[in-house]
Amino acid sequence: MTDRASDDRAPSALDRVVERGGHVLTTAREEGGAFGRSRRRQLEIILVIAAQAGLAAALAALLAARFGPGAHVFAPAAAVGTIATAIGQRVRRTLELLAGVGVGIVVTDLLRYLVGSGIVQTGVVVTVAIATALLVAGRGGALVGQAGGTAVLIATLAPADHNLEVPRIVDALIGGLAGLFVVAVLLPVNPLRVLDNAAGPVVTELTRQLDAIAEAQTTGDAEGAMRALQALRGLGPDVGRLTDALAGAEEVVTIAPARWRRRRHFHRYATALRHLEQVILYTRSVARRTVTALQHDEPIPPALPMALSRLADALRELHHACRDEREFLRAGRLVLESAECAGRAWGQGVSSLGEAMINDIRTAGSEVLRASGCRTEESNELVRRAARAGETETHPPTRAQLYRPVPGRQRRPTRVHRGARSHQARRRRIRPTDER
């Protein structure tokens, strides 16, 4: 343990160059392969969604022609509208579509009965239908759009073509159900591909910036740390897409019988990914404090960038284990190595900013352990023990700190005045014979 600590504290310049070069090559190879896989899987998902839309439109037209009354234009449109919405919102989209049609029909028929038909009346009908839909939904969306479209349709065509309400409802129902049937039964997407396609860019960028912060701390590059901070702040859209992908994949494994066998793998993957946002926040905090520390020439011990590099490796391993359905053992070991390096950095001496960075790294490591399935108390205790081991390695505890009270004998000692102690000692030396 001591030999490894001395090697970590005093590596030669050649060792640092070789290690950095190997790390850069490995990272570039992994990122290149991940980018190629991500683009290929994204193309697959696009093709599947396009095929779903075409199949749903054809199926809705067939069912509407067989079972629906009147013209059959709106059933394929409703089916395509269900497919084209974001993955994870298709069930809600179908329900909103049916509710919007109902609101539009009720409001339009009521107002036509009260104010009649005409150009001005059409404007009034659409206004009231949209306002009612917004009050019901609380926001824009399929419900509001369908309510407005249905109001326009009935207000303008009802004087010439009566009984449009029933065909409109039937077509909306057929189209929505046809879209859901295609998504759930005929051609469901692979939920794990959806997750991996969204998680890949987030993990890749997060680990790249962790390495960039470690490099900036090693070289004293405040500008590099600032660039890493800006890149981390720009992860918001990718995190939003990941959140949508989680909802979409969960919808697929819930309603698609062909994907039910993927549920266990999905929930394991999804549980891990839900901790990424917290890790990003702590990493952003480390980047911000790194910028301040470098600008004020505050000490950054060599073990601190090591802790960041180990944390980046742990995140990469966590992602690979989730994707390939492997155990999280190596990711856990890397997290504990990161915590040990953080403790070693504290023992080497840090400022208040350095202590804050160490706390952020330890908390981020605990989040990674929780992502791998550890309970909160267990992950915090494991990280705490690893950090203490690093502290002890560089800053051995004093004899008083090594003292541990015996269980069951924790009575607080009574404080005795110095003069009283001397008097008691004299009495013990001059004790009468009958007291012995």
Salt bridges, closest charged atoms under 4 A:
ASP8 OD2 - ARG344 NH1 3.06
GLU30 OE1 - ARG316 NE 3.84
GLU31 OE1 - ARG208 NH2 3.23
GLU44 OE1 - ARG193 NH1 3.16
GLU96 OE2 - ARG92 NE 3.76
GLU96 OE2 - ARG139 NH2 3.17
ASP109 OD1 - ARG112 NH1 3.82
ASP196 OD2 - ARG41 NH1 1.98
ASP196 OD1 - HIS319 NE2 3.00
GLU205 OE1 - ARG208 NH1 2.30
ASP211 OD1 - HIS23 NE2 3.30
ASP211 OD2 - ARG316 NH2 2.38
GLU215 OE1 - ARG20 NE 3.44
ASP221 OD2 - ARG227 NH2 3.69
ASP238 OD1 - ARG241 NH2 2.35
GLU250 OE1 - ARG274 NH2 3.88
ASP313 OD1 - ARG316 NH1 2.91
GLU317 OE2 - ARG326 NH2 2.67
GLU317 OE1 - ARG330 NH1 3.22
ASP324 OD1 - ARG323 NE 3.64
ASP324 OD2 - ARG326 NH1 3.08
GLU325 OE2 - ARG264 NH1 3.56
GLU325 OE1 - HIS265 ND1 3.52
GLU337 OE1 - ARG310 NE 3.20
GLU340 OE2 - ARG4 NH2 2.72
GLU340 OE2 - ARG344 NH2 3.68
ASP360 OD2 - ARG289 NH1 2.64
GLU367 OE1 - HIS275 ND1 2.90
GLU367 OE2 - ARG370 NH1 3.22
GLU381 OE1 - ARG384 NH1 2.56
GLU381 OE2 - ARG385 NE 3.06
GLU393 OE1 - ARG344 NE 3.73
